[in-house]
Amino acid sequence: MEKGKKHQTVAAECAKNSNFITPSVKGGREVCSFPPAWLRIPEAVRLSGLCRSTLYTLIGARKLKSFSSKINPECQRGTRLISYASLLDYLESAFQQSVAEEGVAQ
């Protein structure tokens, strides 16, 4: 495949699927970034705008899918991961609820 043709294909694929993040150029190549399936807490804070304690409250209330990834079962600590899809679903439902209560989307 020609070099220019390949770049057009990547850009076209990104454009037709809204789940892709905007194509970018890295090292002279155009690449298409996929959204992550799982987020660490700091990433979820940055992307959602919610504070860490709110995320943990939502996890405790089972409004967000989450698990602790441990290297082996004997580890006491793990890395808490949150499902990106469940975070987006929660934010969308919170928005819809806000619109229903206020009556107008801002």
Backbone torsions as a table, in degrees:
resi	resn	phi	psi	omega
1	MET	NA	137.0	179.1
2	GLU	-64.8	150.6	-177.8
3	LYS	-59.3	-47.9	-179.6
4	GLY	-64.0	-36.0	-179.5
5	LYS	-66.4	-39.8	-179.9
6	LYS	-63.5	-41.6	178.9
7	HIS	-63.3	-38.9	178.5
8	GLN	-65.1	-37.9	-180.0
9	THR	-65.0	-44.9	179.3
10	VAL	-61.7	-46.9	-179.3
11	ALA	-63.8	-40.0	179.8
12	ALA	-65.9	-41.5	179.6
13	GLU	-63.7	-42.2	178.2
14	CYS	-63.9	-41.8	-176.2
15	ALA	-68.4	-34.7	-175.1
16	LYS	-82.1	-18.2	178.9
17	ASN	-113.5	111.8	-175.9
18	SER	-68.8	-10.6	178.0
19	ASN	-77.9	-10.1	177.7
20	PHE	-83.2	148.4	173.2
21	ILE	-84.8	152.0	-176.5
22	THR	-49.6	136.7	179.0
23	PRO	-61.4	147.5	178.8
24	SER	-135.9	169.7	-179.6
25	VAL	-109.8	123.7	176.7
26	LYS	-127.9	123.0	177.7
27	GLY	59.1	35.2	179.3
28	GLY	81.3	-0.4	179.4
29	ARG	-114.5	142.8	175.8
30	GLU	-85.7	129.5	179.8
31	VAL	-127.6	155.6	179.2
32	CYS	-116.8	122.5	-178.3
33	SER	-91.1	134.6	176.0
34	PHE	-90.6	147.3	174.8
35	PRO	-67.9	147.1	-179.8
36	PRO	-70.7	149.5	176.0
37	ALA	-80.2	-35.1	-177.8
38	TRP	-131.6	144.3	-178.8
39	LEU	-121.5	142.8	168.6
40	ARG	-77.3	162.0	-176.3
41	ILE	-54.3	-48.8	-179.6
42	PRO	-59.7	-37.0	178.1
43	GLU	-66.7	-41.1	179.7
44	ALA	-65.0	-37.9	176.9
45	VAL	-62.6	-47.3	-177.7
46	ARG	-64.2	-43.8	-176.3
47	LEU	-75.8	-33.5	-174.9
48	SER	-94.2	-28.0	-174.6
49	GLY	83.7	-1.6	176.9
50	LEU	-83.0	148.8	178.8
51	CYS	-79.1	164.0	-176.9
52	ARG	-58.5	-43.7	-178.0
53	SER	-65.5	-35.1	177.2
54	THR	-65.6	-41.0	177.7
55	LEU	-60.9	-44.6	179.1
56	TYR	-65.2	-35.4	176.3
57	THR	-63.9	-43.9	178.6
58	LEU	-65.5	-36.3	176.1
59	ILE	-64.6	-45.2	178.8
60	GLY	-62.5	-33.3	178.8
61	ALA	-84.7	2.6	179.9
62	ARG	60.4	33.4	175.0
63	LYS	-92.0	-14.6	174.8
64	LEU	-124.4	138.7	174.7
65	LYS	-77.9	132.9	-175.9
66	SER	-156.4	154.3	171.9
67	PHE	-154.1	161.9	177.9
68	SER	-102.9	116.9	-178.9
69	SER	-87.5	118.5	179.8
70	LYS	-116.2	143.9	179.6
71	ILE	-65.5	-43.7	174.2
72	ASN	-144.7	159.8	-175.2
73	PRO	-61.0	-21.1	-178.5
74	GLU	-79.0	-13.9	178.7
75	CYS	-66.7	138.6	176.5
76	GLN	-83.3	-31.1	-178.0
77	ARG	-114.6	153.8	175.3
78	GLY	-140.6	-174.0	176.6
79	THR	-102.5	119.9	-179.8
80	ARG	-75.6	125.3	177.9
81	LEU	-119.3	140.4	179.3
82	ILE	-116.6	137.3	176.8
83	SER	-66.8	124.5	179.3
84	TYR	-62.6	-40.9	-180.0
85	ALA	-62.4	-42.4	-179.5
86	SER	-68.8	-32.5	176.7
87	LEU	-65.6	-45.0	177.9
88	LEU	-63.6	-41.9	178.7
89	ASP	-61.0	-43.5	179.6
90	TYR	-62.8	-46.7	-178.8
91	LEU	-62.6	-39.7	178.1
92	GLU	-64.7	-43.7	180.0
93	SER	-67.0	-36.4	177.2
94	ALA	-65.3	-38.4	177.0
95	PHE	-65.1	-46.8	-179.9
96	GLN	-61.1	-40.1	178.7
97	GLN	-65.2	-40.7	178.8
98	SER	-63.6	-42.3	178.5
99	VAL	-64.3	-41.6	-179.8
100	ALA	-64.0	-39.6	-179.3
101	GLU	-72.3	-40.9	-176.9
102	GLU	-88.0	-24.7	178.3
103	GLY	88.1	-13.7	-178.0
104	VAL	-140.6	135.1	175.0
105	ALA	-79.6	134.7	179.0
106	GLN	-105.2	NA	NA
